[in-house]
């Protein structure tokens, strides 16, 4: 038998700061840039009841951990559950099983924070945030950990939601956070643009982006999800989390390919290659950059291992047991 730590969402909620998530995820992407294995998501769709079952995984050898996500969304309960198995990358033994719900916005936000740190101008201080849900919160808090922000403009279609979000984050962050009435008003003059939506159509006009803007889009993990227009993709140095995913389910990039404004050579590099120094990031202050974040096992494993170590130090969680195959398969 192997003892494994089970961590509930409550166990890990608030256990790490946004800056700690960013540091862990940055190191994970560096390892990916140096050759660590990671695969894009696999997604199984169910018609009746309608639902989606998704998995993805990565091995981070230097961290000493591997694993990923398995999650269901929709189906009869019309909800989502996130399971995160974590294994020792040396022995292969299971280390932990986490309820990944509460860490989800922070680990995804951390990937955006790593991209901002690698691709945005050093003097970037203003953010346009399109979206006002949990993922938008995670993105903004991670960006605030890597840049000294002074102003954030938030837009989402529901006035009450964007105003409530802006009020909460204005109290939490040092920056001034305010709601605006349109995405155009948010994007105008912003140094960093973040889209955290479930949109099927572009949420702003790429022609309005100022030279030097960085864009992080994190809601484009399906061919039919398209937060960015073809103009934005065409104008930008395009960096996805995983190169293979860009031509598989990155909706905005696929639409730009279909429109004929870019080809596959427009993929500049994976984020990990930039973080590892194997590809250039921003080369001048006028360059427009895009990070296309669809979710990978890289940030998932990095964040889960961070939480596992912190939980073990604080004595959190419940010990469960797994039988190795050498015992169970023989019936001993």
Beta strands, then each sheet from edge to edge (+ up, - down):
strand 1: 2-7
strand 2: 38-46
strand 3: 51-60
strand 4: 65-74
strand 5: 79-88
strand 6: 94-99
strand 7: 126-130
strand 8: 151-155
strand 9: 176-179
strand 10: 192-195
strand 11: 214-217
strand 12: 237-240
strand 13: 267-270
strand 14: 289-292
strand 15: 318-322
sheet 1: 2+ 3- 4+ 5- 6+ 1+ 15-
sheet 2: 9+ 8+ 7+ 10+ 11+ 14+ 12+ 13+
end
